[in-house]
């Protein structure tokens, strides 16, 4: 299986190393070459220096042939743009986006992007450590409920210039959707 990972931080490098060790074809992207030092010694995948929000970089990484795409940088805006490009421009069947802001995580799931929210996971983990019951769905991926929308106009240019992402319309979550994603 071909996997593309954007972001060679602890999570991205750890996932890439694990998948490559299992024999999968892995390409990991990061804008900083030194980030690849986190990869396991003998990493058998491909490490490419480049911006995962740039379509030409994603083409070079083979996004059109990827089965899985993980956007795992530290930036919510960068992750959501990379995920939208993978889904819309390259038709990657399985796309997951790490989002730190719980409200954004839920909103982007309604826009068609599967998300994972480490903030909710940490809050749930701390609460369980204190002896409280687990929050249903807090440690799970929030599965998208509608098809993904294309990235907003000007999104790539804004990211390259270091500006905030253009506004994305958010569809309210219907009650049935909230139940499907763990009641949040």
C-alpha positions in Angstrom: 0.0 0.0 0.0 1.3 3.5 -0.8 1.1 6.1 2.0 2.0 9.7 1.9 2.6 11.6 5.2 3.0 15.3 5.4 5.0 16.4 8.5 8.0 14.6 9.9 7.4 15.5 13.5 7.2 12.8 16.2 3.8 11.5 15.0 4.6 11.7 11.3 8.1 10.2 11.6 6.9 7.5 14.0 4.0 6.5 11.7 6.2 6.5 8.6 8.9 4.4 10.3 6.3 1.9 11.5 4.6 1.6 8.1 7.8 1.3 6.2 9.0 -1.4 8.6 5.8 -3.3 7.9 6.7 -3.2 4.2 4.5 -0.4 2.9 5.6 2.1 0.3 5.9 5.3 2.4 6.7 8.8 1.2 7.1 11.5 4.0 7.2 15.2 3.2 8.5 18.1 5.3 9.7 21.6 4.6 12.7 21.1 6.8 15.4 18.5 6.0 16.5 18.2 9.7 13.0 16.9 10.6 13.8 13.6 8.8 16.3 12.8 11.6 13.3 11.5 13.6 12.8 8.7 11.1 14.0 5.2 12.3 17.5 4.2 11.4 17.4 2.4 8.1 14.1 4.0 7.1 13.2 2.2 3.8 10.7 4.8 2.6 11.3 8.0 0.7 11.9 11.4 2.5 11.2 14.4 0.3 11.8 18.0 1.3 8.8 20.0 0.1 5.6 21.6 1.1 2.6 19.3 1.3 0.3 22.1 0.3 2.0 22.4 -3.1 0.3 20.4 -5.8 3.6 19.9 -7.7 5.3 18.5 -4.6 2.3 16.1 -4.1 2.6 15.1 -7.7 6.3 14.3 -7.2 5.5 12.3 -4.1 3.0 10.2 -6.1 -0.2 11.4 -4.5 -2.3 10.2 -7.5 -1.2 6.6 -6.7 -1.6 6.8 -2.9 -4.1 4.9 -0.9 -3.6 6.7 2.3 -2.7 10.3 3.1 -1.9 11.7 6.5 -1.6 15.4 7.2 0.3 15.5 10.5 2.1 18.9 10.7 1.7 21.2 13.8 -0.4 23.6 11.8 -4.2 23.1 11.5 -4.4 25.4 8.4 -1.5 23.5 6.6 -3.0 20.2 7.5 -6.5 21.0 6.2 -5.2 22.4 3.0 -2.9 19.4 2.4 -5.8 17.0 3.2 -8.2 18.9 0.9 -5.7 18.8 -2.0 -5.2 15.0 -1.5 -8.9 14.4 -1.5 -10.0 16.7 -4.3 -7.0 17.1 -6.6 -5.6 13.5 -6.3 -8.6 11.5 -5.2 -6.7 9.7 -2.4 -9.3 7.3 -1.0 -8.2 7.6 2.7 -7.2 11.0 4.0 -6.7 11.9 7.7 -6.0 15.3 9.0 -4.6 16.1 12.5 -6.4 19.1 13.9 -5.5 20.7 17.3 -8.7 22.9 17.7 -11.7 20.7 18.7 -14.2 23.1 17.0 -12.2 23.1 13.7 -11.9 19.3 13.9 -15.7 18.9 14.0 -16.3 21.6 11.4 -13.9 20.0 8.9 -15.4 16.6 9.4 -18.7 18.1 8.2 -16.9 19.4 5.2 -15.7 15.9 4.2 -12.3 15.5 5.8 -11.6 12.7 8.4 -9.9 14.3 11.4 -8.1 13.3 14.6 -8.0 15.8 17.5 -5.1 15.5 19.9 -6.6 18.1 22.3 -9.7 16.0 23.0 -7.5 12.9 23.3 -5.3 14.6 25.9 -8.2 16.0 27.9 -9.8 12.5 27.9 -6.5 10.8 28.8 -6.0 13.2 31.8 -9.6 12.7 32.9 -9.2 8.9 32.8 -6.0 9.2 34.8 -8.0 11.0 37.4 -10.4 8.1 37.5 -13.2 9.7 35.4 -15.0 7.7 32.7 -13.7 7.9 29.1 -15.4 10.4 26.9 -17.1 8.4 24.0 -15.3 9.1 20.8 -12.6 11.3 22.2 -9.8 9.0 21.2 -11.3 8.2 17.8 -11.0 9.6 14.3 -14.0 11.8 13.4 -15.1 10.4 10.1 -16.3 12.9 7.5 -20.0 13.0 7.0 -20.2 14.8 3.6 -18.0 14.9 0.5 -14.9 17.2 0.8 -15.1 20.6 -0.7 -12.2 22.0 -2.7 -9.7 24.3 -1.0 -10.9 27.9 -0.9 -9.6 30.2 -3.6 -6.3 31.7 -2.7 -5.5 29.1 0.0 -2.2 27.9 -1.5 -1.0 31.5 -2.0 -1.9 32.5 1.5 -0.1 29.5 3.0 3.1 30.3 1.1 2.9 33.9 2.2 2.4 32.9 5.8 -1.0 34.5 6.0 -4.1 33.0 7.6 -6.2 30.7 5.4 -9.2 32.2 3.6 -12.5 31.6 5.4 -14.1 28.3 4.7 -17.9 28.0 4.9 -19.0 25.7 7.7 -22.2 23.6 7.6 -23.8 23.2 11.0 -23.7 19.7 12.4 -27.0 17.9 12.3 -28.0 15.9 15.4 -27.6 12.6 13.6 -24.1 13.6 12.7 -23.1 14.4 16.3 -24.2 10.9 17.3 -22.1 9.3 14.6 -19.0 11.1 15.7 -19.2 10.3 19.4 -21.8 12.7 20.6 -19.6 15.8 20.5 
